[in-house]
């Protein structure tokens, strides 16, 4: 009897009317039209047009695109769940975002923007060699392949909650639209669909926040119910790295996490490189941080709203929501379900987040394949037509692979922590390599490569072992109190979710370290090993010619001398990959191409 009551309530909440479907389809149609416009009416004639919008994009659309692509459905659904389960401590990560904007605009961004590169992994061949460049590109590819299926799966989960439509029906439809407009229109299509989609995102979250607050009884009720349950939290200053969320892990660990995600990640850097001036790129970083902070505030407040609405009847234990990341869609249908069209706006907003992340990633991967996997290793020059076909083929193939991997992601747990944990395997080593290149001129190519491999091996063991322990129930993070005492409907008590807060004592303490420290640790391992190996190489007498000043952070350039002249034998032998070696300003030189380049010039 209890189970039938719950099923009846779930069915009643799946009030997705024909108006909602029209709104949802309209959002997909707009995205497709933008792709048609930039792909067929305003043709992308060159590689630069397709990948960088001709390096002539505007600051505000790019900043909006950055927010849209970074805020996936993982953030929109995962952040409210975080507050509902664990409280508001996660909000202090905005301190890390603020610090990231300062470090990025002063240290990393000037280097990449002044080099006028297409893929930021080109920097690794200029600063080190093609081995390091290939390693960085492969890490990026694996990170993307692991992340994209989660991005696709999460909004499908929301759609399933509000409509009952199976996720394996809706995901192929949405992905095909995304693959179409990304492959057809290039970066211009990606940016302008992002502008439309971020507007839908903000509109959806604002609608839920305002209407939900009014339904519950006002902001005072929302605040009081969350305050009484301990969800409104002051800063946790606990210095222990084992504490899941503290000010230290959120601000310091969050700074490093966001630095990798925004300052050296191809999906983000590619948009900054599409702006014509460094000043414009810096303004885009500032606007991005402001936009992301506002959206985070909406997401976190929706978490408070979920608890205020279900404070005496936890929908997870009654199975009204079958997964933690269906809590926000459940609130939406409870708040907006009676108003035709508004649930459609919300679901369109969630899918907009996914589409923007997916399209940006597909476009960035096509740039990496062309610039980092093809050009450095194949002498044959592709025509513009062949280049165009290669870029579009990468988008289509990666989109299809990501769609297939959704079946695996479906078997995994809560998405926010899972995503940040798995990303950290590759994020730490990537940030470490770029940081050595920009801030440590004495590190050589061998040191960078060995350091990167060491960081990857360390983090793969640590992150995957910790995730396995969590999956087995050996590590349990205590959550805020939840109750079913006030439920007005019957449910099957035997299906109640057991949420023990008692940790298991025989687990290695290192596995209990907060996931927010993972990226920092991966970077430090990479940097320490890289610096040590470079030191050993110098002691052994291995030649290392210092990098050109423009390959270093602006703050270090005055302390560095220009390297030897490009035609000097030591330079060609040890530093041939540098851009200065060729008067033609090539960015993808290798040793075999130097003579050819000088001959042409």
PEKA-V190075 format. One record per backbone hydrogen bond with DSSP energy under -1.0 kcal/mol. CO is the residue of the C=O (numbers start at 1). NH is the residue of the N-H. E is the energy in kcal/mol with one decimal. If there is no record, write none. Layout:
BEGIN
CO/NH/E, CO/NH/E
END
This chain:
BEGIN
1/5/-1.8, 2/6/-1.9, 3/7/-2.5, 4/8/-2.2, 5/9/-2.1, 6/10/-2.7, 7/11/-2.4, 8/12/-2.3, 9/13/-2.0, 13/15/-1.7, 15/17/-1.1, 17/21/-2.0, 18/22/-2.1, 19/23/-2.3, 20/24/-2.5, 21/25/-2.8, 22/26/-2.5, 23/27/-1.8, 24/28/-1.7, 25/29/-2.6, 26/30/-2.4, 27/31/-1.7, 28/32/-2.1, 29/33/-2.5, 30/34/-2.3, 31/35/-1.8, 32/36/-2.2, 33/37/-2.6, 34/38/-2.5, 35/39/-2.1, 36/40/-2.6, 36/41/-1.2, 37/42/-3.0, 43/45/-1.1, 46/50/-2.1, 47/51/-2.6, 48/52/-2.4, 48/54/-1.9, 49/53/-1.2, 50/187/-3.0, 52/55/-1.7, 53/56/-1.1, 58/62/-1.7, 59/63/-2.8, 60/64/-2.5, 61/65/-2.4, 62/66/-2.4, 63/67/-2.0, 64/68/-2.5, 65/69/-2.6, 66/70/-2.0, 67/71/-2.6, 70/72/-1.4, 72/76/-1.9, 73/77/-2.5, 74/78/-2.0, 75/79/-2.1, 77/81/-1.1, 78/82/-2.1, 79/83/-1.9, 80/84/-2.4, 81/85/-2.4, 82/86/-3.0, 83/87/-1.6, 85/480/-3.3, 88/91/-2.1, 89/92/-1.7, 90/93/-1.9, 91/94/-1.7, 92/95/-1.6, 93/97/-1.7, 94/98/-2.0, 95/99/-2.0, 96/100/-2.2, 97/101/-1.7, 98/102/-1.2, 99/103/-2.3, 100/104/-3.0, 101/105/-1.8, 102/106/-1.5, 103/107/-2.3, 104/109/-2.5, 108/112/-1.6, 109/113/-2.6, 110/114/-1.9, 111/115/-1.1, 119/122/-1.9, 122/126/-1.7, 123/127/-2.8, 124/128/-2.4, 129/133/-1.8, 130/134/-2.4, 131/135/-2.2, 132/136/-2.6, 133/137/-2.2, 134/138/-2.5, 135/139/-2.2, 136/140/-2.0, 137/141/-2.3, 138/142/-2.5, 139/143/-2.5, 140/144/-2.4, 141/145/-2.3, 142/146/-1.9, 143/147/-1.5, 144/148/-2.7, 147/151/-1.8, 148/152/-2.2, 149/153/-2.4, 150/154/-2.1, 152/156/-1.0, 153/157/-1.8, 154/158/-1.5, 155/159/-2.6, 156/160/-2.2, 157/161/-1.8, 158/162/-1.8, 159/163/-1.7, 160/164/-1.8, 166/169/-1.8, 166/170/-1.5, 167/171/-2.2, 170/174/-2.3, 171/175/-2.5, 172/176/-2.2, 173/177/-1.6, 174/178/-2.1, 175/179/-3.1, 176/180/-2.1, 177/181/-2.4, 178/182/-2.2, 179/183/-2.3, 180/184/-2.2, 181/185/-2.1, 182/186/-1.6, 186/190/-2.0, 187/191/-3.0, 188/192/-2.4, 189/193/-2.2, 190/194/-2.0, 191/195/-2.0, 192/196/-1.6, 193/197/-2.8, 194/198/-3.1, 195/199/-1.3, 196/200/-1.6, 197/201/-2.2, 198/202/-2.6, 199/203/-2.3, 200/204/-2.5, 201/205/-2.4, 202/206/-2.5, 203/207/-2.3, 204/208/-2.1, 205/209/-2.4, 206/210/-2.6, 207/211/-2.4, 208/212/-2.3, 209/213/-1.8, 210/214/-2.0, 211/215/-2.2, 212/216/-2.0, 213/217/-1.4, 213/218/-3.0, 218/222/-1.7, 219/223/-2.8, 220/224/-2.5, 221/225/-2.4, 222/226/-1.7, 223/227/-2.8, 224/228/-2.7, 225/229/-1.1, 226/231/-2.4, 227/230/-1.2, 231/88/-2.6, 236/247/-2.7, 240/243/-1.0, 241/514/-2.9, 246/250/-2.5, 247/251/-2.7, 248/252/-2.0, 248/253/-1.2, 251/255/-1.6, 252/256/-1.9, 253/257/-2.4, 254/258/-2.9, 255/259/-2.1, 256/260/-2.2, 257/261/-2.2, 258/262/-2.1, 259/263/-2.7, 265/268/-1.2, 265/269/-2.9, 266/270/-2.1, 268/271/-1.0, 268/272/-1.3, 269/273/-2.5, 272/275/-1.2, 274/57/-2.2, 277/281/-1.8, 278/282/-2.5, 279/283/-2.1, 280/284/-1.9, 281/285/-1.6, 282/286/-2.0, 283/287/-2.7, 284/288/-2.4, 285/289/-2.4, 286/290/-2.1, 287/291/-2.7, 288/292/-2.8, 289/293/-1.8, 290/294/-2.0, 291/295/-2.2, 292/296/-2.2, 293/297/-2.1, 294/298/-1.9, 295/299/-2.4, 296/300/-3.0, 297/301/-2.3, 298/302/-2.2, 299/303/-1.3, 300/304/-1.5, 301/305/-2.3, 302/306/-2.3, 303/307/-1.8, 304/308/-2.5, 305/309/-2.0, 306/310/-2.4, 310/313/-1.1, 312/486/-3.1, 314/318/-1.3, 315/320/-1.4, 315/321/-1.9, 323/326/-2.0, 324/327/-1.4, 326/330/-1.8, 327/331/-2.2, 328/332/-2.6, 329/333/-2.3, 330/334/-1.8, 331/335/-2.6, 332/336/-3.8, 336/339/-2.1, 339/342/-1.5, 341/345/-1.7, 342/346/-2.2, 343/347/-2.6, 344/348/-2.3, 345/349/-2.0, 346/350/-2.4, 347/351/-2.6, 348/352/-2.1, 349/353/-1.8, 350/354/-1.5, 351/355/-3.1, 352/356/-2.6, 353/357/-1.8, 354/358/-2.8, 355/359/-2.9, 356/360/-2.0, 357/361/-2.1, 358/362/-2.5, 359/363/-2.3, 360/364/-2.4, 361/365/-2.5, 362/366/-1.7, 363/367/-1.4, 364/368/-2.1, 365/369/-2.6, 366/370/-1.9, 367/371/-2.9, 368/372/-2.6, 368/373/-1.2, 369/374/-1.3, 370/375/-2.3, 374/377/-1.2, 374/378/-1.4, 383/387/-2.8, 384/388/-2.3, 385/389/-2.1, 386/390/-2.4, 387/391/-2.6, 388/392/-2.1, 389/393/-2.3, 390/394/-2.1, 391/395/-1.7, 392/396/-2.2, 393/397/-2.8, 394/398/-2.6, 395/399/-1.9, 396/400/-2.0, 397/401/-2.3, 398/402/-2.5, 399/403/-1.9, 400/404/-1.9, 401/405/-1.9, 404/407/-1.1, 405/408/-1.1, 405/409/-1.9, 406/410/-1.9, 408/411/-1.7, 409/412/-2.3, 414/418/-1.2, 415/419/-2.7, 416/420/-2.0, 417/421/-2.2, 418/422/-2.5, 419/423/-2.5, 420/424/-1.3, 423/426/-1.1, 423/427/-2.6, 424/428/-1.3, 426/430/-1.9, 427/431/-2.6, 428/432/-2.5, 429/433/-2.2, 430/434/-2.1, 431/435/-2.5, 432/436/-2.2, 433/437/-2.0, 434/438/-2.3, 435/439/-2.7, 436/440/-1.7, 438/553/-2.3, 440/443/-1.8, 444/448/-2.3, 445/449/-2.4, 446/450/-2.7, 447/451/-2.6, 448/452/-2.3, 449/453/-2.3, 450/454/-2.4, 451/455/-2.6, 452/456/-2.1, 453/457/-2.4, 454/458/-2.5, 455/459/-2.4, 456/460/-2.4, 457/461/-1.9, 458/462/-2.4, 459/463/-2.8, 460/464/-1.6, 461/465/-2.0, 462/466/-2.4, 463/467/-2.4, 464/468/-2.0, 465/469/-2.1, 466/470/-2.1, 467/471/-2.3, 468/472/-1.9, 469/474/-2.4, 470/473/-1.1, 474/504/-1.0, 483/314/-2.5, 484/487/-1.3, 492/495/-1.7, 493/496/-1.6, 508/511/-1.8, 509/512/-1.6, 514/517/-1.9, 515/518/-1.1, 517/521/-2.6, 518/522/-2.7, 519/523/-2.1, 520/524/-2.6, 521/525/-2.7, 522/526/-1.9, 523/527/-2.7, 524/528/-2.9, 525/529/-2.3, 526/530/-2.3, 527/531/-2.7, 528/532/-2.2, 529/533/-2.7, 530/534/-2.1, 531/535/-2.0, 532/536/-2.3, 533/537/-2.3, 534/538/-1.9, 535/539/-2.2, 536/540/-2.1, 537/542/-2.6, 538/541/-1.4, 548/551/-2.2, 549/552/-2.0, 553/556/-2.1, 556/559/-1.5, 557/560/-1.5, 565/568/-2.3, 568/572/-2.2, 569/573/-2.5, 570/574/-2.3, 571/575/-3.1, 575/578/-1.8, 578/581/-1.8, 579/582/-1.5, 582/585/-2.1, 590/593/-1.6, 593/597/-2.6, 594/598/-2.7, 595/599/-2.3, 596/600/-2.1, 597/601/-2.1
END
